[in-house]
Amino acid sequence: MRLAGCPQARQHQTMKALLSTKPGPPETLELQDLPDPVAGEGEVVIAVKAAGVNFPDVLIIEDKYQFKPERPFAPGGEIAGVIESVGPGVTHVKVGQRVIGSSGWGGYAEKVKLPAARTLPIPDAMPFDEASAFILTYGTSYYALKDRGQLKAGETVLILGAAGGVGVAAIELAKAMGARVVGAVSSEEKAEFAKSCGADATVLYPPGAFAKEQGKALAEALKQATGGGADVIYDAVGGDYCEPALRAMNWNGRYLVIGFPAGIPTPPLNLTLLKSSSIVGVFWGASVAREPKLHEQNTRELFKRYSEGKIRPRISARYPLKDGGKAIRALADRTATGKLVVVME
């Protein structure tokens, strides 16, 4: 008999979780004790070793995300750890196996219960911190560039927010796919970081909102850096950066909408007509649920590229669970480069 599946045997056991008890900024998160989760039909319980920090974590605790979990809940949409127990009907993973999980939320906790279908075994050589920083960023960027952007070798990609987690993943993947990459960032430090990750060239843009003349100057700088225009634009920033980037688009270009940390833009659609270009939404999380076969194939290809050394998460900081709010704050303030990870002590 597996004690993990028996509530009576486990009721005295607790775990720690960093919880959102009310809508608010990262500083409102509270470290609390919760009962250990119990695996039900088709479910697994994972002893979490590390959890990736992503922009949805910023939004979800303030009720600004597409999904609004019932409180209290822990943020954290991707985790890596070890299967501690499995429920009835689980066959593709087993107790003791190292896995990553797409949790949506709940990852900032010592243990997480997930549907087994939302877990994947990880290579033995992949550390837990890198595994926790892998599937969301690389999954998003690969789905964006390959499936939504139809990126081809020899094309030019412009990446807005190139020094962030998904931006770095996009740099590495675009280079691996044979593209020329221009990274747009907000500081010289981030520009150097983007180049160290493989960007062929970089452009600095002003932080925050800016005037119309600044927008025109940025559009011209982007055109020059891309050699006349980008075939694919990967926009993980939004806000005032959208229109200048759209003006730097090539004929038949594809503008990939990834996220909006700088705000939701309102681009003039006449620009798409003039360039016969497309604005393409990228909702990787929904694609995973709607197109599971595509997700499985992409994940296999990503693990292969990882094993070949072509992609690897650039983790710039690791935070203990109690400081998970500080990690989210760093992401919200756009001061982080690469990936941030919450690790269990």
Secondary structure, DSSP 8 states (H G I E B T S, - for coil): --GGG-HHHHTT-EEEEEEB-SS--GGG-EEEEEE-----TTEEEEEEEEEEE-HHHHHHTTT-SS----SSB---SEEEEEEEEE-TT--SS-TT-EEEEE-SS--SBSEEEEEGGGEEE--TTS-HHHHHTTHHHHHHHHIIIIIIS---TT-EEEEETTTBHHHHHHHHHHHHTT-EEEEEESSHHHHHHHHHTT-SEEEE--SS---HHHHHHHHHHHHHHTTS-EEEEEESS-GGGHHHHHHTEEEEEEEEE---TT------THHHHHHT-EEEE--HHHHHHH-HHHHHHHHHHHHHHHHTTS----EEEEEEGGGHHHHHHHHHTT---BEEEEE--
